[in-house]
Amino acid sequence: MTKIRAAITGVSGYVPNYILTNKELEKMVDTNDEWITSRTGIHERRILKEEGKASSDMGAEAVNILLNKTNTDAKDVDLIICATTTPDMFVASTACIIADKVNAKNAFAYDLMAACSGFIYALATGSKFIETNTYQKVIIVGVDMMSSIIDYQDRATCIIFGDGAGAVLLEKNTEELGLYDSILKSDGSGREFLHMKAGGSLNPATLETVKNREHYVFQDGQPVFKSAVKNMADVSEEIMKRNNLSSNDVAWLVPHQANKRIIDATARRMGVGDEKVMLNIEKYGNTTAATIPLCLWDYEERLNKGDNIILAAFGGGFTWGSIYLKWAYDSKK
Ligand code: UT7
């Protein structure tokens, strides 16, 4: 029997208009453009400033673009999985809100939280519904409005993160294209180095938690950096080995965009040259669950049917992993 694979059949993205530059950050915290550029590779990031707008608005924009470009009727979407760390609210889920905003009346929808690895966790999860022929059209959205949980007095975090959304449509493929393999990992002991202290069931919001600025992301950069370099490179190398892929076979590496130095280390370990590495960290910074679909969106026109692509991510939790897929369509205009 022909194997059913889950293939990405369309990709889209959305970023807000407002650009927060390194120069502007120099006026907010004790930092400078040279430090940010050399340590992270980031020049600017997008920030959602409009009153009353949230993650679901960026997610819905991305999904609407996706539906349009793939000629998909919203009524035909079976499932929307939204990977996010910055939901509009704890109840209801952002996926349900996005489904409502795009009129996906027949879809069931849920959120998945795995921080910066959220998109690849969600992609691996959503693909199972296609591979088992349970559903026909699954949308994976990666969206984060990091500006809603960033302390713009903390130079250790505010220089890194930005806002954005990306989405892909998954459909079945019987021509050996689509997702081939995934390696997903986590280690909860890493939460010590990257977390948000208050606002959850452990430390619900009080006047005190607000006063102590505990509703913002805390990151101890160095240990996160070290784990990211090791683990992202490890899983990327492992997925190549177990699928018998040499560096020549890999057309593209799509790394989570947290730090240019982490990306370079992963590419080096895979033996993949810079020309094969998708990069947009300089203009968007770290958009958490949105980095990987935003890269695919930016590079879509350069992708060819049959290209071997490795996705790799590392983030809070800790969570990390890699996915190997064969691109399913020629995107060249
Ligand atoms: O996506 C989720 C996962 N997150 C990541 O993967 C992020 C991983 N971590 C990193 O990318 C890096 O650790 C950072 C970019 C966060 C920091 O870079 P670093 O090279 O690890 O710097 P550091 O924290 O070791 O700090 C080096 C120096 C320190 O000064 P001293 O002690 O050497 O005098 C810091 O106080 O740089 C100072 N520093 C800054 N200086 C200017 C820290 N932040 C800044 C800043 N501007 N924004």
Residues whose N, C-alpha, C, O or C-beta is under 5 A from the ligand:
A	BS01	UT7	D30 T31 N32 W35 R39 T40 C116 R155 A156 I159 G221 Q222 V224 F225 A228 A258 N259 F314 G315 G316
